[in-house]
Amino acid sequence: MNFSSFIAKNVARGGGASFSRMIIRIAVVAVAVSMTVMIAASSLIAGFKEEIADKIFGFWGHIHITNPNISRSITEVFPVDVNQSFYPGLADVEAVQYIERKNWLGQRVEREVETNGGIRHIQTYAIYSGIIRANDELEGVMLKGVGKDFDWEFLDRYLKEGTGLTLPDTTMGDGILISQYTADRLRLTVGDKFSIFFVTSRYEQLERRFTVEGIYRTGLEEYDRQFALVDIRKIQQILGWEENQVSGFEVFIDDIDDLEPITEYIYFEEIPDDLYAESIREKMRAIFEWLDLQDVNEWVIIGLMLVVSIINMITALLILILERTNMIGTLKSLGAGNWSIRRIFLYYAGYIILVGLFWGNFFGLGLCWIQDTFGLITLDEKNYYLSVAPVKIQWGTVLLLNVGTLLITLLFLIIPSYLVSRIDPVKALRFK
């Protein structure tokens, strides 16, 4: 058995003075609290980002294929022919090969890699604005027309009343799916009828009657207060489009990490030159830049918790060395080198850190499980777009936090362990 490890184990079993035991317990608690906070913070931030992104992607898809003349606005209307070589076959695309470019040690490295997943679904849509008049109230609204290819999996989770849209085979459906915000604002419920007024490109005013078939609430107030879903044929009729004309195509992918390469693949390999492919992340940069800022908060929290752990462990190590001055003198007089003795205390410190990490993981993962199961922490949905704080435990991140905390803390303890080499064995043996 390693000499330093053997001595460290016996020192740990033997305990020490009541004061040093108290300091060790404080150090264990500090490491445990730091790990608990780091795990909870990383899980909450990951869950928050995923939930918000899923809501945005679920409502709009991951990639839009549209007329290249439009700007980044999602409300402009330019017709696109639905009869395309990629529709609906694009949904059959699986993993995509692409060239990954990274900078490594100042050199640009390229390698061919494969995406984690492929394309899950593609659907058509049409969009146009109007004004609702109901119960002596007026409300602007963006109508999103959907067809039989629409994937209801996302909105079914957020339906509060009623059902999805009825889309007859031979006639246009008069149903509309409105948000809870719009329903409350206009005092509407399932089954109510109201009019929407439209102004066409020829400055003609059109009126169309709709019946509320369902009420949804995603929590994204910016969308809930603006959008309603109708039969895509209604939008085509209002705009004077043919049956084969739509605003564009929404593409859904399997893995969000593949967003950029699959967007480029669609643009360069699948669609004709008269169409344009753009990810929703590019269309809505402000929201996703705000989400990316959450990473800064995560790193700040992790950094502060590491500092707390390191300071407490340095204090504990110095006290342990001073308490064992007599032992250090004895070992030196028997021929033990400074580094061997320093390793004893580093092993001892490592043991303390591991105990703290164990309890930190226990409480951190336990708190995450409680929140995920019971949703004890609630949020103001108007400000955070979510009513309950979401949790997503990323096991790779948890492992990295544990290994990183252990290694970084031990690295910082090497310098204070140098105090061992300053102890004179003659003076130490006289020290009582």
C-alpha positions in Angstrom: 0.0 0.0 0.0 1.2 3.6 -0.7 2.9 5.0 2.3 1.1 8.4 2.2 -2.3 6.8 1.6 -1.8 4.4 4.5 -0.9 7.2 6.9 -3.8 9.4 5.6 -6.3 6.6 6.2 -5.1 6.1 9.8 -5.1 9.8 10.5 -8.7 10.0 9.2 -9.8 7.1 11.4 -8.1 8.6 14.4 -9.9 11.8 14.2 -8.3 14.7 16.0 -8.9 17.5 18.4 -12.5 18.7 18.8 -11.7 22.0 17.1 -10.2 20.3 14.0 -13.1 17.9 13.8 -15.4 20.9 13.7 -13.4 22.5 10.9 -13.5 19.3 8.9 -17.2 19.1 9.3 -17.6 22.6 8.1 -15.4 21.8 5.1 -17.5 18.8 4.3 -20.7 20.9 4.6 -19.2 23.6 2.4 -18.3 21.1 -0.4 -21.7 19.5 -0.1 -23.6 22.8 -0.2 -21.5 23.9 -3.2 -22.2 20.7 -5.1 -25.9 20.8 -4.2 -26.2 24.4 -5.6 -24.2 23.6 -8.7 -26.3 20.5 -9.6 -29.5 22.3 -8.8 -28.5 25.4 -10.8 -27.3 23.5 -13.9 -30.4 21.3 -13.9 -32.8 24.2 -13.5 -31.1 26.3 -16.2 -31.0 23.3 -18.6 -34.6 22.6 -17.9 -35.7 26.2 -18.4 -33.8 26.6 -21.7 -35.2 23.3 -23.0 -38.8 24.0 -22.1 -38.7 27.5 -23.7 -37.0 26.3 -26.8 -39.4 23.4 -27.1 -42.3 25.7 -26.9 -40.9 28.0 -29.6 -39.9 25.1 -31.9 -43.2 23.3 -31.3 -45.2 26.3 -32.3 -43.1 27.3 -35.4 -41.0 24.3 -36.3 -37.2 24.2 -36.4 -36.7 25.4 -40.0 -38.8 27.5 -42.4 -38.7 27.1 -46.2 -40.1 30.2 -47.7 -39.9 32.7 -50.6 -36.5 34.3 -50.5 -38.0 37.8 -50.9 -39.3 37.9 -47.4 -37.3 39.5 -44.6 -36.9 37.9 -41.2 -40.5 38.8 -40.3 -42.7 35.7 -39.9 -45.8 37.7 -40.8 -45.0 38.6 -44.5 -47.0 36.8 -47.1 -45.4 35.6 -50.4 -47.0 32.5 -52.0 -44.9 29.3 -52.5 -46.0 26.4 -54.7 -46.7 23.4 -52.6 -45.8 21.0 -55.4 -42.1 20.6 -54.6 -39.8 17.7 -55.1 -38.9 17.7 -51.4 -42.4 17.7 -50.1 -43.4 15.5 -48.3 -40.4 13.2 -48.9 -38.1 15.5 -46.9 -39.5 13.9 -43.7 -37.8 10.6 -44.7 -34.3 12.1 -44.5 -32.3 10.4 -41.7 -28.7 11.3 -40.5 -26.9 13.9 -42.7 -23.2 13.9 -43.4 -21.5 17.3 -43.1 -18.1 18.9 -42.6 -17.4 20.1 -39.1 -14.9 22.9 -38.8 -13.2 23.8 -35.6 -10.1 25.7 -34.4 -7.7 23.5 -32.6 -4.5 25.0 -31.1 -4.6 27.8 -33.6 -5.2 25.5 -36.6 -8.4 25.1 -38.5 -9.4 21.4 -38.4 -12.1 19.9 -40.7 -13.6 16.5 -40.4 -16.6 14.7 -41.8 -19.2 13.9 -39.2 -22.9 12.7 -39.0 -25.8 14.4 -37.4 -27.4 12.8 -34.4 -30.8 12.5 -36.1 -32.7 13.4 -39.2 -35.9 15.2 -40.2 -39.0 14.2 -38.3 -41.8 16.0 -40.0 -42.6 18.7 -42.6 -45.9 20.6 -42.9 -47.3 23.5 -44.9 -48.7 26.7 -43.4 -50.2 30.1 -44.4 -50.3 33.2 -42.3 -52.3 36.5 -42.5 -53.4 39.2 -40.1 -56.9 40.3 -39.2 -59.1 42.0 -36.5 -61.4 40.1 -34.3 -64.7 41.7 -33.4 -66.6 39.9 -30.5 -68.7 41.1 -27.6 -68.2 44.8 -28.6 -64.4 44.3 -28.3 -61.7 44.5 -31.0 -58.5 42.5 -31.0 -55.7 42.2 -33.6 -54.7 38.6 -34.4 -52.4 36.7 -36.7 -54.1 33.7 -38.3 -51.9 30.7 -39.0 -53.5 28.4 -41.5 -52.8 24.7 -41.1 -53.7 21.6 -43.2 -54.1 17.9 -42.8 -50.3 17.5 -42.6 -50.2 19.5 -39.4 -48.6 17.7 -36.4 -50.9 18.2 -33.4 -48.6 16.6 -30.9 -47.3 19.9 -29.5 -50.6 21.8 -29.3 -52.5 18.9 -27.8 -50.4 19.3 -24.7 -51.5 22.9 -24.3 -55.2 22.6 -25.1 -57.2 23.9 -22.2 -60.7 23.6 -23.7 -62.3 21.9 -26.7 -60.4 20.0 -29.4 -58.1 20.6 -32.3 -59.4 22.0 -35.6 -61.9 20.1 -37.7 -60.5 20.0 -41.3 -63.2 18.6 -43.6 -62.2 16.9 -46.8 -64.5 18.7 -49.3 -65.2 22.1 -47.7 -63.3 24.7 -45.7 -63.6 24.4 -41.9 -65.0 27.4 -40.1 -63.3 26.5 -36.8 -60.6 28.5 -35.0 -58.2 27.7 -32.2 -57.6 30.7 -30.0 -55.4 31.3 -27.0 -56.6 31.6 -23.4 -55.4 35.2 -23.5 -57.6 36.0 -26.4 -60.6 34.1 -25.0 -60.4 36.0 -21.7 -59.9 39.3 -23.4 -62.9 38.9 -25.6 -65.0 36.8 -23.2 -65.2 33.8 -25.6 -65.6 30.1 -24.9 -65.8 27.0 -27.0 -68.7 27.1 -29.4 -68.9 30.9 -29.6 -69.0 32.6 -33.1 -67.4 35.8 -34.1 -66.2 37.8 -37.1 -62.7 38.6 -38.3 -62.1 41.5 -40.7 -59.2 41.4 -43.2 -57.8 44.0 -45.6 -56.5 42.5 -48.8 -53.7 43.8 -51.0 -56.3 45.6 -53.1 -57.5 47.4 -50.0 -60.7 45.5 -49.9 -62.3 44.7 -46.6 -63.4 41.1 -46.1 -65.4 39.6 -43.2 -65.3 35.9 -42.2 -67.2 34.1 -39.5 -65.4 31.6 -37.2 -66.5 29.2 -34.5 -64.3 28.6 -31.5 -63.4 24.9 -31.5 -60.6 25.0 -28.9 -58.6 27.2 -26.5 -54.9 26.7 -26.0 -52.3 28.2 -23.6 -48.6 27.7 -24.2 -47.4 30.3 -21.6 -45.5 32.2 -24.3 -47.5 35.4 -24.0 -46.0 37.0 -27.0 -47.5 34.2 -29.2 -50.6 33.5 -27.2 -51.8 37.1 -27.4 -51.2 37.3 -31.2 -51.9 33.9 -32.9 -54.9 31.8 -33.7 -55.1 28.6 -35.9 -57.6 28.1 -38.7 -58.0 25.9 -41.8 -55.3 26.8 -44.3 -57.9 27.0 -47.1 -59.4 30.0 -45.3 -56.2 32.0 -45.6 -55.8 30.9 -49.3 -59.3 32.1 -50.0 -58.8 35.5 -48.3 -55.5 36.1 -50.1 -56.9 34.9 -53.4 -54.3 32.1 -53.7 -54.7 28.9 -55.5 -55.1 25.6 -53.6 -51.5 24.8 -54.3 -50.1 28.1 -52.8 -48.9 28.4 -49.2 -46.7 30.8 -47.2 -44.1 28.1 -46.7 -43.1 24.8 -45.1 -42.2 24.1 -41.4 -39.6 21.4 -40.8 -39.2 19.6 -37.6 -35.9 17.7 -36.8 -35.1 15.0 -34.3 -32.2 16.7 -32.4 -31.8 20.4 -31.8 -28.0 20.1 -31.9 -28.4 19.3 -35.6 -30.2 22.5 -36.4 -27.4 24.3 -38.2 -26.1 21.4 -40.3 -29.6 20.3 -41.3 -30.6 23.8 -42.2 -27.6 24.1 -44.5 -28.3 20.6 -45.9 -31.9 21.6 -46.8 -30.8 24.9 -48.3 -27.9 23.6 -50.5 -29.1 20.0 -51.2 -32.9 19.8 -51.2 -34.7 23.0 -52.1 -34.6 24.8 -55.5 -32.9 28.1 -56.0 -36.2 30.1 -55.8 -36.7 29.1 -52.2 -34.9 29.9 -48.9 -34.3 27.8 -45.8 -33.8 29.5 -42.4 -33.8 28.2 -38.9 -36.2 29.7 -36.4 -33.2 30.5 -34.2 -32.1 33.0 -36.9 -35.6 34.5 -37.3 -36.0 35.0 -33.5 -32.5 35.9 -32.5 -33.5 38.0 -29.5 -35.2 35.2 -27.7 -32.4 32.7 -28.2 -29.7 35.3 -27.3 -31.7 35.8 -24.1 -31.7 32.0 -23.5 -27.9 31.8 -24.2 -27.4 34.5 -21.5 -28.6 31.9 -19.0 -25.3 30.1 -19.5 -23.5 33.1 -18.1 -25.6 32.9 -14.9 -24.8 29.2 -14.7 -21.0 29.7 -14.9 -21.1 32.5 -12.4 -22.9 30.3 -9.9 -20.5 27.4 -10.5 -17.5 29.7 -10.1 -18.8 31.2 -6.8 -19.5 27.7 -5.4 -16.0 26.5 -6.4 -14.5 29.5 -4.6 -16.5 28.7 -1.5 -15.3 25.1 -1.6 -11.7 26.0 -2.2 -11.5 28.6 0.6 -13.0 26.2 3.1 -10.7 23.3 2.1 -7.6 25.5 2.3 -8.6 26.6 5.8 -9.2 23.0 6.8 -5.9 21.8 5.3 -3.9 24.4 7.2 -5.6 23.5 10.5 -4.9 19.8 9.9 -1.2 20.5 9.2 -0.8 22.6 12.3 -2.6 20.0 14.4 -0.3 17.3 13.2 3.0 19.2 13.6 4.3 16.6 16.0 3.5 13.8 13.6 5.2 15.7 10.8 8.4 16.1 12.9 8.4 12.4 13.7 8.0 11.4 10.1 10.8 13.7 9.0 13.1 12.4 11.6 12.4 8.9 10.3 13.5 10.0 6.8 10.2 10.8 5.1 10.4 13.5 2.4 8.4 16.7 2.3 6.4 15.6 -0.7 5.5 12.3 0.9 4.2 14.1 3.9 2.4 16.7 1.8 0.7 13.8 0.0 -0.7 12.5 3.3 -2.6 15.7 3.8 -3.7 15.9 0.2 -5.1 12.4 0.4 -6.8 13.4 3.7 -8.2 16.5 1.9 -9.3 14.3 -1.0 -11.2 12.1 1.4 -13.0 15.2 2.9 -13.9 16.4 -0.6 -15.3 13.0 -1.6 -17.5 12.9 1.5 -18.7 16.4 0.7 -19.4 15.4 -2.9 -21.3 12.3 -1.9 -23.7 14.4 0.3 -23.8 17.2 -2.3 -24.9 14.7 -5.0 -27.4 13.1 -2.6 -29.1 16.4 -1.7 -28.7 18.0 -5.2 -30.2 15.1 -7.1 -32.8 14.6 -4.4 -34.0 18.2 -4.7 -34.1 18.0 -8.4 -36.2 14.8 -8.2 -38.6 16.5 -5.7 -39.0 19.5 -8.0 -39.5 17.4 -11.1 -42.1 15.2 -9.3 -44.0 17.7 -7.2 -43.2 21.1 -8.8 -42.8 22.9 -5.5 -41.1 25.9 -7.1 -43.5 28.0 -9.1 -42.8 30.9 -11.5 -44.7 33.9 -12.7 -45.7 32.7 -16.2 -46.0 36.2 -17.6 -42.4 36.9 -16.9 -40.8 33.5 -17.3 -43.2 31.8 -19.8 -43.5 28.8 -17.4 -45.7 28.2 -14.4 -43.4 25.7 -12.7 -39.6 25.7 -12.6 -38.5 22.8 -14.9 -35.6 20.4 -14.1 -33.5 18.5 -16.5 -30.7 16.5 -15.0 -27.8 16.1 -17.4 -25.7 13.2 -16.1 -22.7 14.2 -18.2 -22.8 17.7 -16.6 -23.2 16.1 -13.1 -20.2 13.9 -13.6 -18.1 16.8 -15.0 -19.0 18.9 -11.9 -17.9 16.2 -9.6 -14.6 15.5 -11.3 -13.9 19.2 -11.9 -14.6 20.1 -8.3 -12.4 17.3 -7.0 -9.4 18.1 -9.3 -9.6 21.9 -9.1 -9.9 21.9 -5.3 -7.0 19.5 -4.9 -4.9 21.6 -7.3 -5.5 24.7 -5.3 -4.5 22.8 -2.1 -1.0 22.0 -3.4 0.3 25.4 -2.5 -0.9 25.6 1.1 0.4 22.0 1.6 3.9 23.6 1.1 3.6 24.6 4.8 4.8 21.0 5.6 8.3 21.8 4.2 8.6 24.8 6.5 8.3 22.7 9.6 11.6 21.9 11.3 11.6 18.3 12.7 13.6 19.3 15.8 11.3 22.1 16.8 8.3 20.0 15.8 9.2 17.2 18.2 9.5 19.7 21.0 6.1 21.1 20.1 3.3 19.9 22.5 
